[in-house]
Amino acid sequence: MNQSAVDPIDMGNWNRGRVGMICLIFGESMFFSIFVVAYLFYVGKSGHGPQPSEVLSFPYIATACLLSSSITAGLAVRAIARSHRWLAVLALGITIGLGATFIAFTAIEWYGLIVDHGLTIRTNLFGTTFYSLVGFHAAHVIVGLCMLSLIFGLLVAGAVHSEHAERVEMVTWYWHFVDAVWIVVFSVVYIIGI
Amino acid sequence: MASSEGLSVSTFEKDAEKTWLDHMHEWVSTVDHKKLGLLYIFSGLFFFILGGIEASAMRAQLAVPANDLVEPAEFNRLFTMHGTTMVFLVGMPIVTGFGNYLIPLMIGARDMAFPRLNAWGFWMFLFGGIVLYMSYFASMGLYGAGTAPDVGWFAYSPLTGRAFSRGNATDYWILGILLSGFGSMSGAINMLTTTLTMRCPGMTMRRIPLFVWMMLVVSFLMLLALPVLTAAQVMLLFDRYLGAHFFDTQAGGDAVLWQHFFWFFGHPEVYILIIPGFAYASEIIPVFSRKVIFGYVTMVAASICIGLVAVGVWAHHMFTVGMGRGLDIWFAVITMVVGIPTGIKLFNWIATMYGGKIRFKVPMLFAIAFIGQFLIAGLTGIMLSGAPFTWQLSDSYFVVAHFHYVLIGGLLFTVFGACYFWFPKMLGWMMSERIGRWHFVLFFIGFHLTFTTMHIQGLLGMPRRIYTYEPDRGWAIWNAITSAGVVLQGLGVAFFLLAIFLAFRQKKPAGPDPWDAWTLEWSTSSPPPEYNFLSLPEVRSRRPLWDLKHPEDPDWEHE
């Protein structure tokens, strides 16, 4: 085919970290899509108990928090890559704060649903599919928060330098993915489902 | 090649001064892809023996009509554990094991992309398997409601609900498979990433061995299918423990949804298990035909095609559920489409053999048997893809015969072939050719006695999963033949174990390249050193070792 000597393999930016993270995200998407399918399949099929339109309200602020946290996470990676340590601390701190706010809103929402409306996972199909889908998303947000907090701690301690930007970026890819899942969950649960 | 011959000391011999504990520690804490590959393969073979014993017990029960060797409830446990074991604890680890061992060697890498994740995946799989088998001991003491899971390997709802599966045998099924599923997913991420990013200079995607290409498709399918099963199993756990209603028909849940979820995993799973069989055959057949594989590019395209079509055929397992005409037609047609890329592969293997100087060594014998048996498996598959045909024969022994033709006639034969082909590389010692032939002949005859006749029982209307049958049904003679075949298969497997034992005992050195093969794994010593390669030959074609051995007529002039 060609007479030239051995061709070096050039994957560009596609190192193993990136490819591995994309694979993980692909697998996670399959996991979530099954819960989304189950939610859509059972929309409107709950014979009794609270219905989505009666008890759910748009989580405007929580959504705004989570979506904007992707931007600050991206800023944090750029700051780390350019060795602006305190800018990175600020951006990552805001990211964690926004993510925590999102979780707080979820907690308030769930408290209201469980205590005021008596909706639990065993009440009806809506409860079953709602808590599992939103719950798995929230669990992923919490995992993301743990990883970001770890980086935050290391950053404050001065252990994260510009050569680690790539690894931090991989964590933010996960964070962006959790964000993207929220867009789907939001559309399915709060727009289509109501 | 010559440079590495000095290194061909077996890793099992060179550290004789190490204590038994040192060896254990080395194997338990290893992150080396070769050790993990062997651990995968040999744990798979261990579970294969267990699953085989379960199958033999069932066949002993069914050998004569109105038998009472095995109780009905025990029979349910046997077929559940047999199916679950063979799919999740035999097929998956052996497939992952060969992939783990061979992918880095074939693409000239030192290890997998994520060695520690690799070790994690193996131990998740092994403990998943142990959890499943713990049910025999643990789940009885708590509720007195049965021991091992008895819901069938696809665990249909609502049978798996709290009301019908009391006790916690079903939970052992869920948790064991959930754990081993995490292992397989991490293995898939690892194999995909390794193939895409760790190739040595010159090893472009158009030059990687077909084995690697096919394992790439398999890894993609694993990553696509296993999270679906995980999600469905989590839903089932929620149903059983939190009182959720996913598959609870009384609260409006839908039992058929489980079937959709399960088979959306289950059918890609079939391809996850059979494409590695194609992969082994695609490496063995050219080497023993002394020819380049026919139609490398079409083989790759056909594999990718099978991988994509696999996603759209799941409900052909559900024709009898009553999905309606439109869906029945869709799934029947898409299923038939699978026959096209698969047919291309069969023709390519035959064309590879055509005009070649075929050497009938044991791996090649298994590969040739595979071609014929897989053809029949594919043809009965096309028969079953017609929905009305399935209405007649669903849940009969015809279906059992069909998928055993795929998984034994297709996968297991090539796995045996792959063992005889690559064990010399992995262990450093040759396997006995004579014992291997005995293994082949006994297993071949036993396989056909068992599973070829099984088609007839199915056509005569014998349903699967029944624990016994009346003498006047006309099934007795066929069942007797089927069960007799199991004895020969068991003997064949005994010869296989004997061959492995003798390889360890006789220590007949294999040398780096016993088969005069062409892919990179044969360029290093047997077994390969921990760093895999001292020096890599230049990769300028699909057969770098051929180029090295035949500088007067290298492949890259023709490709």
Interface residues (C-beta under 8 A of the other chain):
Chain A: M1 N2 Q3 A5 V6 D7 P8 I9 M11 W14 N15 R16 V19 G20 C23 L24 F26 G27 E28 M30 F31 F32 I34 F35 A38 F41 Y42 K45 S46 G47 I121 R122 N124 L125 G127 T128 T129 S132
Chain B: A113 F114 M185 A188 I189 N190 L192 T193 T194 L196 T197 M198 R199 C200 P201 G202 M203 T204 L223 L224 A225 L226 P227 V228 T230 A231 A232 V234 M235 F238 L242 G243 A244 H245 F246 A251 G252 G253 D254 L257 F261 E538 V539 R540 S541 W556 E559
